[in-house]
Amino acid sequence: MIRRALLLALAPLVLAATPAAAQRSLLDGIAIDYVKLTLEIGEREPGYVDAYFGPPEMATAAKANPRDVKALSAAAAALTAKLTAIEPSILHPTEQRRRAYLLGQLKAAETRLAMLQGKKFKFVDEAEALFGVRPVLKPLAEYDAALAQLDKMLPGPGPLAARVAAEAGGFVIPTDKADAVMRAAIAECRARTFKHVTLPAKERFDLEFVKNQPWGGYNWFKGDTHSLIQINTDLPVTISRAIDLGCHEGYPGHHTYMSRLEEKLVNGRGWIEFSVYPLYSPQSFIAEGSANAGIKLAFPGDEQAEFEAKTLYPLAGIAPSKAVKHDAVLKALEELKGASVTIQQMYLDGEIDRAKAVELLGKYALSSPEGAAKSLDFADRYRSYVINYGLGAEMITQALEAGGADEKTRWERMVLILSEPTVPADLAR
């Protein structure tokens, strides 16, 4: 009995001495240092940290004494070296994915810190280093066929962009009805998501309408499965945007994604690195891509247009009889979505000036001058971040639908993407 008691007492020490356990312990230490690093970078670049819901004392310490950018660069490189030295083959497969996630996040941090010190990157190089994917952008000429189709759908005098604007003008949500329409849209997105995804009973969001922002909508995750969803009303919000924003910012988008990470990885596994979300990182490719892919996942086929006509059009005071034609126009417009990224790449790489970019956005993205200016304001601020929306949605949709998956399987795959240390390379697998 004495020998058995001694063995039991020594067991934790033996376990800690095994190579795998030692590597796991090292991973935990690197994760803590990564959070500290990220919070301190956030003190050097406002907006770098999109969300943090970890120990408040770590945020307080970062705010009180942040290292300078050069020291942070050295710290990021040192953490990468430590992480690279961990032999992945002795880790559990889930911990291997954790290691890969941290490597991608740290590479992005090193890149962003280099940018803060004045280093310039070409658009595609920057995108790959920050977000883990090298985008292949179509030349603008490849969008000419889609423009010709829209020209036939909306005949009449004047530029095509003006005709598209006139069409959209009939579907703008009146200001006094925006709250009711948005809440109804989010409620439907939530109901459809909750048929397949589980969140804690206390999950919740607040909704605000704001102005003077470069984005159309934003989710500010506060922790404890609570989000603030903001909708920018600087430009008119059309009826089709209600479902898009409801899914993207809420369900199964950002609010759902962050809530799942908090529940499954931060609280469930004790992986502290998921309590901080640096905007310029591969995590954003997964966050934005899943948020956009989630729209068609929640509303497959014609279900979005049908729900809008039945529920949102009456709430907005718009005649449902207009829905069928408008939906056809919207589907045609989707074929042009990649054009704005190509134009932003040309603009950011200095191939064209701002005036030319506004002109091209008017032609290929069918933007108004005001809309084009907003698009370029976003590009000035967020640069290659724009790849995350379209390319992210494309890659995640392909992963969800691989092998002709049915609806149940597509949702199961989405739940895994939202609940695990997913990196862009995982999507191809």
N, C-alpha and C positions, 0 to 999 in steps of 0.2 A: 504493500500500500504506500509505503514511504517513497519507493522508487517511482511508482505511478504518479504520485503527487508532484514529485520533482520534475518528471517529464512534462506534465501538464503546465507547470510553472515556466519551464524553459521553452515551451512550444512557440510562443509569440516571438521570442528572440531568434529561434531557428528559422521561423518563417521570414522574419525581417532580413535574415542573412542571405536568403536565396536571391539569385540574380534578378529574377522577375520582380520580386517584391522591392528590391533596391531600386530597380528602374522605375517602378510605379511611384515610389516615394520621391524620386528625382523629378518625375513628371509633375507631381503635385507642387513641388517647390518652384519649378519653372513656371507653372500656371500662376502662382501667386505673384512672382516677379513680373510676369507678362501683364497682369492686371495693374500693378503699380506703374509699369512703363506706360501702358495705354492711358491711364488717368493723368500722368504727368505730360504726355504729348498733348492731351486735351487742354492742359493749362497753357501750352505754347501755341496751340491752334484752336481757337473757338470753333465749335461745331464738329470737331474730330470725334468726340465721344457722343454717339447718338443716344445711348441709354446706359445707365448704370444702376444696379440694384443690389450691389454687394455690401460688404461691411462699411458703414459710413465713416469709420475711422480711417479707412484707406483713402477715401476721397478727401477727407480733411487733411491728411498728411501730404497728399499730392498737391493740394492747393497751397499749403503752407510753405512747402520747400521743393518746388519742381526743379529738376536738373535742367541745364541748358540743352539746346538742340544737339550740339556736338556730343555732349555726354550721353544723351539719350540714344544717339546713333550707335555709340560704342556699346552701350548696354544691350541694345537690340541685337547687335552682331554677336555679343557674348552669349546671349540666350539661344540664338540660333545654333551656335557651335555646341553648346551643351545638349541641345535637343537632337542635333544630328548625330551626336556620339551615342545616343541611346539606341541599342540594337533592336530594331522592330520585331525581329523573328521570335524573341523571347516574350513579347507582350501578347496579351489576349487580343484577338482581332478588333474588338471595340476600342481597346487602348491604342492599337496601331492607328486607327482612324483619328483618335484624339491627338496623337503625335502629328499626323499629317495635317490636321486642322491647325494646330499651333504653328507648324512650320510655315504654312501659307499666310497666317495672320502676321507672323513676325517678318516675313519677306515684304509684305505690304507696309508694315510699320517702317522698316528700313528705307523703302522707296519713298514713302511720304516724308520722312525726315530729310532725305536727300533733296526732295523738292523744296522743303522749307529752307534749305541752305542754298537754294538757287539753281539746283541742277534741273536741266530741261530734258524732257523725254518726248519723242514722237508719240502721237496719240495711241497707236496700237501697242507700242512698247510699254507705255504707261499703263494702259488697260490691263495688259498681261501681268505686269509686276504687281499692280494693286489688287486686281480682282481674280487672277488665276486663269484667265481665258484670253487668248489672242483673237480678237475679232477679225473677220473677213468682211469687208464692207463692199456693197455693190456700187458700181459706177452709176451716176445719176441717169444715164441713158436707159438703164434697165427698167426705169419706172415710167417710161414714156407710154407703154401699152396700157398701164393702169390709168394714166391721165386721159388717154383717148377713150377708154371705156366710160369714165366719169363724164367726159365731155358729151357723150351720146346720151347718158342718163339725165343730164341737166342741160338741155339745149337752151339757147337764148343768146342775147347780145351781151357784150362785156366779157372781161376775163373770167376764166373758170373759177379762180379763187373767190371772186365776188359772188358768183352764182352759188358756190358751196356755202359761203357765209350767209347768203340770203336764205338758203334752205335751212341751215342750222338755226337761224334767227327765229324760226317758227317753233323751235323746240327748247327755247330757253326757259328755265324754271323761274317764275316770278319770285322776287326777293321775299315777299311775305309768305310764300309757300315752300321755300327751300327747306326749312327745318322739318316740316311734315313729310316732304318727299324723301329727304335723306334718311330720316328715322325709319320710314317704311322700307326703304331699300336695304338698309343695314339689318333690319329685323329679318327680312327674307334671306339675306346672305347668311345670317347667323343660324336660322332654322335649317337651311339646307346643309350647312357645314356640320351642325350638331347631330345630324343623322349618321355621320361617319367619324367624327372627331370628338373626343372627350376632353373637356376642360373643367377645372375646379368650379364648384358651385358659386364661389364668390367672385368669379371673373366679371369684369364690368368695364365700361368705357364712358367717357364724357365727350360731348360733341360741341365744337365751337366753330363759328364762322369768322374768318380773319381777312385782313388785307395786307398789301405791301410785302408780299413774299414771292420768291422766284419759282415756287412750286404750286401745283394745283391742290394737293392734299398732303397731309403729314400725320403720321402716328408717333406720338411721344409715349413710349412705354415707361411706366412709373415703377414697375415692380409690384409684387403681390397680385399678379394677373389684372392689373389696372392700367388702362391707356387713356390718353387724351387724343382724340381725333379732331384735326383741324381741317377745314375746307376754305380755300382761298377764293374769295369772290371778286377779286380784281377784274377778272374776265368773266363773261357770262358762263354759267354752268348749265349745260344742256341736259335733257332728260336722260340720255344714254350714259352720262357720266355718273349718275347716281349709283347705279349698280356697280359700275367699274370701281368707283371710290369705296363703296361699301364693302366689296370683296377685297380690294387691294389693301386698304388701310385696316380693315377689321377681320372679316371671316371669309375664307380661310387664310387671309393675308397676314399683315404684320402683327396685329394683336394676337392672333392665334399662334403664329410662329414663336413670338417672344414668350407667350404664356407656356407653350409646350417646353421650350428650352428651360425656363425657370423651374417648371414642375419636374421634368424628367432628368435634366442634367445637373442643374444647380442644386436643387433640393434633393433629388433622387440619388444622384451619384456623388454629390459634393464637389463637382467640377467647377471651381470658382471662375475659370476663364470665361464661362458663358454668362456671367453676371455683368459683363461689360461688352458693349457693342461699338467697335470703332467703325465709323462710316466708310472709310477708305480701306476696304479689306474684302477678301473673298466671301465673307459672310454676307456682304451686301448683294453679291451676285445671286446667292441662294435666296435671300430675303425678298429682293425685288422680283426675281424670276418666279418664285413660288407665288408671290402675291398676284402677279399678272396671269400666270397659268391657272390660278385658282378661280378666275372669273369664268372661263369656259368649263372648268371642272364642275363648278356649282350650277352653272346654267348651260348645259350642253345643247347643241343644235339651235333651235329657234326659241328655247325656253326663256331667254332673257327678253327678247322682243315681245313674247306673249305676256310675260309678267308686267312689263312696262305698260303695254296697252291696256291690260285689265286693271292694274292698280295704280301705277305712277302717273299715267296720263291724266286720269280724272283728278288726282290730288293736285296736279300742277295746273289744272284748268286747260289742258290741251286735248283736242279732239282725237280719240283713239283711232279714228278712220285714217289718220295720216301715218300710222305706225308702220304699215307694210312697206310703203315706198321709202320711208326714212331708213328703215332697217337695211334695205338693199343698198342705199347710198353709203351707210356706215360700213357695210361689208366691203364695198369697193374701196373706201378710204383706207381700210386696213392694209391694202396692198401697197400703200405709200409710206407706211410707218418707218421703214428703214432709211428712207431718203433723208430725213432730218439728221440722223446720226452721221451719214456720209458728209453732209454739209457742215455739221459741227466739227467733224474731223478736219475738213479742209480749212475751216476758220481757225481752229485752235493750232493747227500746224503752220499757220501763216501763209497758206496757199491763196487765200482770198481775204479781203478786208470785210469789215462789218457791213458796209453798204451792200456789197455783193452777196454776202450771206443772207441778208434780209431779202434781197431780190430772189435768190434761189429758193429760200424757204417759202416765199410767196408762190413760186411756180411749182415746186415739187412737193412741198408739204401743205400747199394751199392755205398758208397762214396769212392772216391779216398783218399789216405792219406792226400792230400792237402785239399780236401773238408771236410774231417772229422776234421782236425785241425781247419778250419774256423768255423765249427759247434760248436766245443768246445770253441773256442774263444768267440763266441756269447753267449754260455751258461755261461761262466765265467763272462761275463760282465752283461748280462741281466737276468740270472738265470731262474726263473719260468715263465718269460715273454713268453717263447716259447709256452705255452698252448694256447695263444690267437689266433694263426693262425689256427690251425686245429680244436680245440674244438669250438672256436668262430665261424668259418665258418659253422661247423656242426649245432650248435644251431640256428644260424641266418637262415640258409637254411631251417631248419625244421619249423621255424616260418613263413618264406615266403611261404612255400609250404603247410602249414597246411590246411586240408580239401580239398586237391586236387585243390588248387587255380590256376586259369588261369594266363597267362602272365601279363595281366593288373593288376590283384589283387596283384600278387607278387611284381610288381614295386611299386604299391601304398603303400604296407606294408614297402618296403625298404625306400621310401621317408619319412614315419613316423619315422622309426628307425633313419634316418639321421637328422631329424629335431626337435626331441623332447628330453627331459631329460631321455633317455633310459638307463636302468640298466639291467644287465644280467637276473635278476628275471623276468623282463617284457617279455622276449622271451618265457618263458614257458607258459605265459598267453595268 
